[in-house]
């Protein structure tokens, strides 16, 4: 039996070079459609290159295959959440919940302050419930609809939603990443949250200022434009609009605040949406079923099942409204799930073959100062998000590899946990094949690379973190023999 050799630095970067080349080619040829197959093929080929390197270094195929099974198993819960969100979107449109949110949003939100308001609303709700995915899958889709009605930019709106959602998720003690990061670094939860204020606070303020400046120049549609004038009336003709239709939204947020798991919470919301559709939009449910031979009760069930599986198909006679409302269903998430499978498989092979650790070790050796160490941590977390394609893997892997070095240098663990969140959590939705990037693109209906330039909070936060680290501001130290924290 051959001995397993450690990979060289060239071998470690070879699969990444292949992936970067193929992804660049895919975007050049297919543009925004690259995520509908081309990116998946690129990830599969790059994963194959990583596997060949592992075999060259003495690993057995059975071991690599087992790593594929393990890596993909980590994505099973996110995949079920994606399916539940698809079902929720379908039934919430059918029930009138999303149309109600759009109608009231059009009345309350003016184009000049829409972007900062969208960011702030998502930030507050995400802070309360601790889930960026839940916020994007509920308020996010409604705000996208409002933006369409106001003739505002969908990429900027998606950037505002994601900025607010990830601020709240990052700072909430209910968030899973906010608990995972201190666990990986060895810090205490609330000390970790307090320490993040120094980098997260300035970042969200900068984002809000930028959204406000953009909003001041956005007047939306002209007063006589058809999209703004006709949307509320068209929705009112198609749906029975009313505040009572927001009850499913309240239930989902209440369950999230009670720390109910995300998958059952969202799926309960989807089923509740189906129930509300039967009670308050019965004719639409029967129409969606499109089964004249069925009895009315059976047609009702068939219509709800269709919304859960394939989403809502609008037929209002208004092309813009039909495009807005025809969405959702579990089937709408299948391409995203395909992307997640390929990305997680690539990350699993990179980790199993030791290529990911070899890359990180080379970065760690070059980080001499504290500022360089924190910046290396940020860069590693971002790179892990791209390679491992999952924010949890990014946080845990980076924390595991850097924790001994932080301890050796006498740096308090809150420095590491903060850096893990400033990059690992925050940049995950900016990478198209990452589980978070794929989820946000599928849920909001805006390609990752389109909203990326406008996710201001997510772009600014790692930069603020690196600048403060080099300045030595709020970098806490602990003595090797006593648990004493001092300022530098």
N, C-alpha and C positions, 0 to 999 in steps of 0.2 A: 504494500500500500504506500503510495507516494505521499511525501510530506507537503503540507500546504505552505506556499511561500507568501511572504508579505508583498503586496502590490507596490510597484514603483509609482512615483509621482506622475510620470507620463501615462502609465496605465490608468491611474485614477481619473485623470482629466480626459482620456480618450472618449469614453461614452458621452461625456458632457459636450465635447466638441462635436461629436456626431449628432447629438440631439439638437444643439444650437443651430448647426448647419441645416438640418432637415426641417426644423421648425421655421427658420428664416425662409427657406425655399417654399414651404407650405403657405406661409402668410403672403409671400410675393405672388404666388400663382393663384391661390384661392381667396385671398383677402379675408373678409369676415367669416367666410364659410369654411375656414381651415379647421375649425373645431368639429365639423361634421364629417370626420373621417381622416383627413390628412394629418392632423396632430396625433391622432390615435396610432396611425401607422408609424409615424416618426418615433413615438414613445416605445412601440414594440421593437423597432429595429435597434434603437439605442439600448434598450434592455437586453436584446440579444447580444450586442457588443459587450456589455458588462458581464453577461453570463460566459461568453467566450474567454474573457480575461480571467474570470474565476476558474474556469476549467484549465486554462493555461497554467494557472498558479497551483493546481493540484486539488482543487475542490471537486466533489462529485456532483453529478447532475441531480441526484436524488436530494442532496442538501439544498441546492439552488431551487429546485421545484418546491420543496417544503417551505422555503422562504417566500415563494410566490403565494402559496396558500395562506401563510400567516399574514403577509402584507395586505392581501386583499381582504382578509377577515377583519382587519382594523377599519375598513371602510363600510362594513355591512350596516352599522347603525346609521351613519350619514346617508347611505343609499336608501334605507327605509324612510328616513326623514324626508329625503327628496321626493320619494313616491307619495308620502303623506301631504307634502306641500302642493304637489301637482293636483292631488285629489281635492285639497282645500280650495285652491284657486278655482277649480271647476265648479264646485258646489256653492262657493261664496259669490260667484258671478250669477249663477242660476237663482240663488235665493234672494238676490238683490242687495246683499251686504256690500259688495264692492261698488255697484252703481250708487248706493246711498252715500258711501264715503266720498265718491267722486262728486256727486251733486253738492253735498255740504262743503266739500273742500273748495269747489269752484266759487261758492258764496263767501267763504271766509278768508281764503288766501289770495292776496293781490300779487300780480306778477313781480312787482318791484321788491318784495321781501319774501317771495316764495322759497328761494333756495336756502337762505339762512334759517327760515322757519322750518322747512323740511328737515334740515340737519338737526336743529334744536329739538324738534318733536321726537325724532327717532332716538336722539341721545337720551332724553329724559325717560322714554319708555324702556329703552334697552338697559338703562341704569336700574330701573325698577324691577325688570324681569330677568336680566342677565343673559339675554340671548339675542345676538345679532341676526341669526337666521330667522327666528320667529318674527322679529321686527320687519325684516326685509320681505318675508313671506306674507305679511298682513298689511301693515301700514305702507310698506314699500310699494306694493303693487297698486295700492290706492293712490299714492302720491304720483306714481308714473302716469296713472290715468288722468289725474288732475292736471299734470304738466301737459299732456296731450290736449286736454280741453282748453288750456290757456295758451297753447301754441308755443310752449317753452321747450328748451333743449332737454331731450331725454338723457343723453350722456351726463350732462351737468346735474340733472335731478338724481340720477343713479349715484353719482359721486357724492351728492349731499346726503342721500339716504345711507350710503355705506359709511361715510365719515361719521355721521351721528350714531349709527348702530354700533360701530366698532369702538367709539369712545365709551358709550354706555356699557357695552359688553366688557371692555377692558377694565373699567373702574368698579364694576358691580361685584360684590362678594358672592352673588348667586351664580356668577359665570363659571363654567367649567375651566376655561383657560386661566382665569384669575386664581383658581385653586391649584391647577396643575403647575403653573410656573413657580410659586413658592415651594411647592413640594419637590420639584426637580432641583431647585437651588438650595433648599434647606433653610428657607426664611419663614417667618410667621405671616399669616394671611393679611392681617390688618396693617402690620408694619410694611408689608409689600405694597398695599394700596396707598398708604400715606406717602411712601417713597416715590410712587409713580406720579403723584400730583405735580412734582417739579418738572417733569418732561411732558406729561399729558396735558396739563392745564394750558401752558403756552401754545401747544400744538392745536388744541381745539379753538382757542381764541384766534389764532392766525387763520384757521380754516373758515371760521365764521366771518372774519373781516373780508376774506377773499370772496366768499359767497355773497356777502352784502354788496361789494363793489361790482361784481358781475350782475347782481340783481338790479342795481340802480340803472343799468343800461338796458334792462330787459322789460319792455312794455307789453310783451305777449302779443296776442292777436289784436288787430284793429277792432274798434267797437262794433263794426258791422260784419266782422268775419264770421263765416258760417259755423266754424268749429266751436267758438265760444257761445254763440247765440243759440245754436240748435242742440248742442249736446245735452243740457239739462232737460229740455223738452222732449227729446227723443228718448232719453232714459226714463222720463216720467211716463211716456206713452207705453213703453215696453214692460216696465216693472212697477210694482206697488212700492213706492219709496216711503221710508219712515224710519225714525230713530230706533224703533224696536228691532229693526234688522241688524243693528250693531251689537245685539246680545251675544252672538257667536264670538265676536271680537273680544268682548269683555270677559267671556268665559275662558278663552284661550289665555289672555293676559293674567287672569286670576289663577289659573292652574300653573302658569309659569312662575308667578310670584310665590306660590306654595311649593315651588321646587319639584313639581311633577316632571317626570322625564319628558324630553322634547318630542320623541316620536309619538307616544300615546296622546300627549297634549294636542299636537297638531292634527292627528287623525280623529280625535274626538271633535275638534273644531270642524273638520271636514264632514263628519257624519251629522253634526248639529246643523251645518249649512244645508245638507240634504233634507233634513227634517223641516227646516224653515222654508225651503223651496216648496215642499209639498203643501205646507200650510198657507203660505203667503203668495206663492207664484204658481198655483196648480196648472194653469193653462200652458205656461211656458214649459213645465215639466213634461206634460203630455206631448207638446209639440216637439220637444227634444227627443222623446222616445221614438216618434215617427213609426208607430206600430198601430195602425188603425184596427187591426183584428183583435187586439188585446182589450180586456176589460179595463175600466178606468183605474182600479187599484193596481193591476199589473203594469199598466202604462206608466203610472206614477213611479213604481219601483224601477222600471226599466229606464226612465228618464234620469233618475238619481244615479243609477248604476253607470249610465253613459257619461254623466258629468264627472263621476269619480274616476272612470277609466280613461275617457278620451276628451274630457273638458267640455266647455260650453261652445256651441256654434251659433253665433248671432246671425239673424236675418232681418235687419231693420229697414233695409232699403237705403241706408246711408253707409257708404263704403268705409269712411273713417271710423264710425262707431262700430261697425262690424269687425274691423281690424282690432279695435281696442278691446272688445268684449270676447272675441273668439280665442279663447286660450284656456290653459289648464289641463288637468287630467294626468293620471299616472304615466300614460304613454308619452307625454310631452317631455318627460325627464329621462327617457331611455337613452338618448344620445349622450346626455351628460353622464349617465351611469357608465356608459361605454368608455368615455374619456377617463373617468375616475378609476375604473378597473385597470386600464393601461398605465396610467400614471402611478398608481400604487404598486403595480407590479414592477415598474422600472425602479422606483425607490427601494423596494424590498430587495431586489437583486443588488443594487448599489451598496446597500448596508451589509448584506450577507457576504458579499465578496470582499469586504473591507475597503472598498474604494472610497466610500464617503468618509470613513474615519481617517484614511490616509490624506485626503484633501484637507480636512480640518486640522490634522496634526501639523501640516506644513504652514497653515495660517497661524496657528498658536505659537509656533517657534519664532515667528517674525514679530510677534507683539511684545515689545519690550516695556513700554510705559503703560501706566494705568489707562490713559486715554486710548492707546493703541489696542489694549486688551478688550476694553468695552466695545470699541469699534469693530474689532475682530469678531466679538460675540454677535454683534448686530449683523455683520456681513454673513457670518456662518448661519444664523437663524434664517436670513433671507435666502441664502443658497440652499439650505435644507428644505425650505418651503418649495423651492423650484425642483429640487432633486427628489425629495421624499413625497412631495405633492400633498402634504397634509400638515396642518398647523400643530396638531398634537405631537406628531413625530418630530417636527421641527423644534418644538419647545423641549421635549424630553431628551432628544438626541444631543442638542446643543448644551442643555443643562448638565447632562451626564458627562460630557466630554470636557466642559470648562470648569465645573465645580471644584475639582482638585487644585487647579491653578489659582482660582480666586482664594481658596483657603491658604495655599502656600504663600500668596502675596499679602495675606492679612486683610483682605477686602471683605467687608460684611456681605452676607449672602443676599441682602436686599438689592445690592448693586447688580448681581447676576439675574435675579428674578425680574427686576425692572427691565433690563436689557432684553431678556427673553420675550417679554410682552411688547416692548417698544419695536421689535422687529418680527418676532415669530408670530404673534397674534395679528399684528397690524398689517403686515404685507401679504398675508395669505390670500385675501380677495383680489390682489393685483396680478396674480399669476393664472393665466387661462386654464391650465390643466390641474391646478391645485383644487382640492375638494371645495374650498371656499370660493375661489374664483369661478369655478364651473357652476356652483350653486347660485351665486349672485347673478351671473349672466343668464342662467336658465329661468330664474325666478323673476327678475326685473325685465327680461326681454331686451337687454342692452349688452352688446359684446364687451368682454373684459377690457380689451385694448381701447374701446371707445370711451368707457367711463374712467379708465385709469388716470388720464391727465387731470381729472376733476375730483378725484378722491383725495382732496387736499390734506385732510387730517392724516390719512394713511401714508402719504408721501412725506409730510413734514415731520412727523413724530420721530422716525429714526434719525433724521438730520439733527433735530433738537437734542436728542439723546447723545449723539456723538459730540456735538459742540460743547455741551455741558460737561461731558466726561473729560475732554481735553482741557477745559477750563478748570477742572477739579472742583466744580460746584456740586455740592451735595453728593460727594463720593464718600461713603462711610467706611471707616476702618475698624477692625477688631484685633486686639492683641492675640498672639498665638495661644497664651496660657489662661487668659481671662476673657470672659464674655463682656468686654467693655467696648463700647462704640464711641469713637471720637471723630471730629472733623479734621481733615488734612491741614 
